[in-house]
Amino acid sequence: MKTAVSIPDAVFERVERLAARTKRSRSRIFSDALDEYLARHASDEITEGFNAVIGENGETGDAFVGAAARHVLECNDW
């Protein structure tokens, strides 16, 4: 998919240097950067999903289950 975006000149220049240094296209650099950005923010979607389920079903009230779930979510780098 082709798209047009506006970016600051300084960012473009940094991408140009990185592309030349790593022998990759600018398109590949931008695509990789967006992929990494989206992966870092995937946890936001997961949290929203959990919140929706809890909102629909209510909390279990089980302190152990709640603590274990918090531990898993806090310890994983989604």
N, C-alpha and C positions, 0 to 999 in steps of 0.2 A: 504494500500500500504506500502510495506516495502522499506526502502532506507537506505543507509549508508552515513554518513557524518563524517567529521573530525572536532573536536572542541578542544579548549585548555583544558588542564587538569584542570585548575582552574574552568572553567565553568562547566565541568563535575562534579567536586566535589561539587559545589554549587547546581547543579541539584539533585545529590544524597541526599544531606541533606534536600533539599526541599521535595523531593519525600518521604523520610522517615517521615518527620515532618507532612506532609499533607496526608500521606497514599494513595498516588497516584503513578502510575507507571511512570518511566522515559519517556516512550513513550507518556503518557498523558501530562506530563509537556512540552515536546518539541512540541507536537501538539498544545496545548493551547497557547504556546509562539508564534509559527508561525502564528496562527490564529489572535492573537492580533496585531502582527506586520503587517500582511496583511491588517487588518482593518484600522490601522493608516495610511497606504499608499494608501488606496482606493481613497482618495481625489486627488492623483496624476492622477489616471485614469479618474476621473470625469473632472478634469481641462483639460486634453488632449482631452477628448471628446468635451467639450465646445469650446476649441480652434479650433478643426477640423470643427465644425459646423460654427463658426464665419468665419473661413477661406474660407469655401465653399459659405456662404451666405452673408458675409460682416456684419458689425455692423449696427444696426438700426439707429444710430445717435440720438436716444431719450435719453437725459441726465437723465431723471427720471428713465427709465428702466435700464440704465447702473448702476446708483447709487444703485437702489434697488437690483439688481443682485449681485453687489459687497458686499452690506451689508449682504445679505443672506449667501453668500459664506464665508465671514469673521467671521460671528457669529456662524456658525454651526461647530461642531467638528466632521467631517466625519470620 
